[in-house]
Amino acid sequence: MLGRPVMTSAQKRWSLIAFLILTAGICLHTAVVKKPLNYSVVTNAAGNILGGHNPYAPQPALDFFKYSPLAGLLTVPFSLLRDEVGLFLFIFFQYWLFFWGFQRWARSAGCPLDMRISYLLVAAFSVLFDTTVAIQNAQVNAGILGLMLLAAAQYAENKPVRSGLLLSLAANLKLFPFTLGLCLLMGFRKKYWAAFWGGLVLWFTLPAAAVGWSRNLELLKQWAGLMSWDQARSLDMLDLASFLELHLGWSSWWREPLALLVGVAIGLTTLYLFRGRQNSLLYRFLLPVNGLYILLFSYLSESPTSILAVAAIFLIGIEALEAESHRRIFWFVWAGSLALVPLFYSDLVPRTWNVWAQAVNLNTIGYVWTAVACLFLIIRHARRPAAVLQEDPVPI
């Protein structure tokens, strides 16, 4: 740990107020000025679910609704409000769900944001740009990642039931958190297993209480039909296979085999670290690795999902703070991740730069850059004396 001054109560209070004002301003600007069409996607889906229509059918001038029936029902309260009010509350809630989850996860990873000003500043720069890009698109990715962060923190805090329920909820709403859920199964905590699998059953059947069993089954079939068709729908996603096919003409036949191979490798490594009780390494890097895995290998990887890279970017910044040598290199890598992933897709750069970044799929290059840096950090921490086997006081 660095010998930096610990934050005072006044600094914590004013930091919270500053974040509250900043996020409220961003959400207000998004709701009143930007008015992203994605909000109409979720509100239309809510109306279609309640009205007996197919929420997964094409909507004029709108993207497809790609979330679960439960996700659609959860947006009903927002859809009943005036659009500007509903949109503001929809994204403001997600902002703070994400920040709550992030600070809880950062503490479990050994980087408590409320203890050191330096940690808080690195976190602010690491997450604010990408979170804002996601929020301004009015999608649910910020909220989904918030649930994943909370679940990872709960697991590290020896609360496996809460962790399992949160991760199963996140996986129900938008599928990709399932990878983190499977990794945590490698800890073989019986309570987590019961909560995760039981939670999946609960969340997938819960909409039946509102729309009936047959209607819920119909909605699940419609969702499955959309997602299976969507898998081969477009080439403009940001996963590694799409990038290589689009820019180099490589065939993407290897997408699924390589994704499976890398996923198995991550799972086996997780099992090895659990068996070796290297908890500090697991709790710091497991969630960032899962986020980068999804971005590089999921066919649903797109610019609003780049928020999944923020945990890894944050850890690179923390390494720059804590490293005893080569700090300038780590700061350069951290700045490179910020530039390649969120910055060029934000409103902070000229519009021509933004268009160029999207044309060359700059995010994908940023994901690879950040993933290589994260892998280096894992190896670096694994070799440290502090990363030796440690006992887990709670039976698994």
DATA-V709831 format. One record per backbone hydrogen bond with DSSP energy under -1.0 kcal/mol. CO is the residue of the C=O (numbers start at 0). NH is the residue of the N-H. Records with the same first field share a line. If there is no record, write none. Layout:
CO: NH ; NH
This chain:
7: 11
8: 12
9: 13
10: 14
11: 15
12: 16
13: 17
14: 18
15: 19
16: 20
17: 21
18: 22
19: 23
20: 24
21: 25
22: 26
23: 27
24: 28
25: 29
26: 30
27: 31
28: 32 ; 33
29: 34
35: 38
36: 40
37: 41
38: 42
39: 43
40: 44
41: 45
42: 46
43: 47
44: 48
45: 49
46: 50
47: 52
53: 56
58: 61
67: 71
68: 72
69: 73
72: 75
74: 78
75: 79
77: 80
81: 85
82: 86
83: 87
84: 88
85: 89
86: 90
87: 91
88: 92
89: 93
90: 94
91: 95
92: 96
93: 97
94: 98
95: 99
96: 100
97: 101
98: 102
99: 103
100: 104
101: 105
102: 106
103: 107
104: 108
105: 110
106: 109
111: 114
114: 6
115: 119
116: 120
117: 121
118: 122
119: 123
120: 124
121: 125
122: 126
123: 127
126: 130
127: 131
128: 132
129: 133
130: 134
131: 135
133: 138
134: 137
139: 143
140: 144
141: 145
142: 146
143: 147
144: 148
145: 149
146: 150
147: 151
148: 152
149: 153
150: 154
151: 155
152: 156
153: 158
154: 157
158: 162
159: 163
160: 164
161: 165
162: 166
163: 167
164: 168
165: 169
166: 170
167: 171
168: 172
169: 173
170: 174
172: 67
173: 175
174: 177
175: 178
176: 180
177: 181
178: 182
179: 183
182: 185
183: 186
184: 187
188: 192
189: 193
190: 194
191: 195
192: 196
193: 197
194: 198
195: 199
196: 200
197: 201
198: 202
199: 203
200: 204
201: 205
204: 207
205: 208
206: 209 ; 210
207: 211
211: 215
212: 216
213: 217
214: 218
215: 219
216: 220
217: 221
218: 222
219: 223
220: 224
221: 225
222: 226
223: 227
224: 228
225: 229
226: 230
228: 231
229: 232
238: 242
239: 243
240: 244
241: 245
242: 246
243: 247 ; 249
251: 254
253: 257
254: 258
255: 259
256: 260
257: 261
258: 262
259: 263
260: 264
261: 265
262: 266
263: 267
264: 268
265: 269
266: 270
267: 271
268: 272
269: 273
270: 274
271: 275
272: 277
273: 276
276: 278 ; 389
277: 281
278: 282
279: 283
280: 284
281: 285
284: 288
285: 289
286: 290
287: 291
288: 292
289: 293
290: 294
291: 295
292: 296
293: 297
295: 239
297: 300
300: 237
301: 304
302: 305
304: 307
305: 308
306: 309
308: 312
309: 313
310: 314
311: 315
312: 316
313: 317
314: 318
315: 319
316: 320
317: 321
318: 322
325: 329
326: 330
327: 331
328: 332
329: 333
330: 334
331: 335
332: 336
333: 337
334: 338
335: 339
336: 340
337: 342
338: 343
341: 344
342: 345
349: 353
350: 354
351: 355
352: 356
353: 357
354: 358
355: 359
356: 361
360: 363
361: 365
362: 366
363: 367
364: 368
365: 369
366: 370
367: 371
368: 372
369: 373
370: 374
371: 375
372: 376
373: 377
374: 378
375: 379
376: 380
377: 381
378: 382
383: 386
384: 387
